[in-house]
Amino acid sequence: MWKRSAKDDRTPSAPAADAPGLGVGVQVYVREHDQPSSDDWVGEPTGVIVAPGDRSLRNVYGPLDGLTTWTVAFFEPQRRRDGRGPYERAVIPAALLVAEEPYPG
């Protein structure tokens, strides 16, 4: 669906300085964990951030540290690798989200 480049393959702990920021309304895709787990999503689902995640843990404008989360509404219902689902939205750690650059059209 989206054209991805080599910069999209960066590790979650080392985002590029010119990477688009995360926030409500940003289109994203969900990366897999470094170590595969049953909590991974099948493929790399795409969606839109619709709200901050659990605000009780951290300020949503904080650093990309694994505690910051966002609520993502998927474009199509998604399943977990272990078969759970389908989910229309989920709270996802910011470290697993990659923002899509705006369409230059």
N, C-alpha and C positions, 0 to 999 in steps of 0.2 A: 504494500500500500504506500509506504513512504520510501524515498530514496535515502539510504543511509550511507555515510561515508566512514572512513577509517577513524575519524575522531569520535564516532559513536561507540567504538570498542574500548574506550578508556575504562580504567577500573573505577568503581564507585568511590574509592577513597581519594582519587586524584582527578577531580573534574577539571576540564580545560577552563582557562580564564575567560575565554570568549563564549562559553556555553550559555545557551538561553537559560534564564532563571525559571524556577518552578513557582507556580501560583495558581489561583483559581482561574479556570478558563484555558489553561495551557494544555495542548495535546501532548500526550506522553506514550511511551511504550515501557513495559515492565521487563527489566533484565532478570536473568536467573541468578540465584546465589552462586558464589564461587564454588561451594561444595554442593552438588545436587542434593535435594531433600524432597520429602513428600509435600512440603508446603509450596514448592515451585508451581508456577502456572504452566499449562501445556502451551508450548511455543512462547512467543513474546507478545502477550496481549496488548492491544492499543486502546486508548480511551482519553478522557478529558478529566482533569482535576476539577472536582465540583465543590470541595470544602477542605479545610484543614483537617488533619487526623485528630488524634487524641491530644487536646490542648493541655491536659493536666500534666503531661510528661515534660513539655518543653515549649518555649515560644516558637511558633511556626516559622518565624523569620531567622531562626538560629542557624548555625553552621550545618553542613552536610555531615552529620555525625552518627547516623543510625538510629537516633531517638526521634528525630523529626519525621512526622508521617503526614500523608495526604490521603484524602478520600478520592478514589478514582472511579468514575462511571465508565464501564467498558462499552465499546461500540457494539459488541456482540457478547452474549452470556459466555462466561469462561469457567473452566474446570481446573481444579488442582491436579497435580500429577498423580495423586493417589485416588482420583475419581470423584472427590467431593465436588459438589456444585450442582447445577450451574449458579454462578454469581453474576449479578448485574453491576455490582459495585463492591469495592473492598478498600480497606485502609492499608496503605502500602508504605513501607519505609522510603524516605526520600532518596536514600542511597541506591535503591533499585529502580528509580525512575529516570528516564532519559527524555528530556524535553525535545520536541520536534521543532525545527526552525520554521518560522512563518513561510508560507508559500509566497514566492516572489511575484506572483501573478498580478 
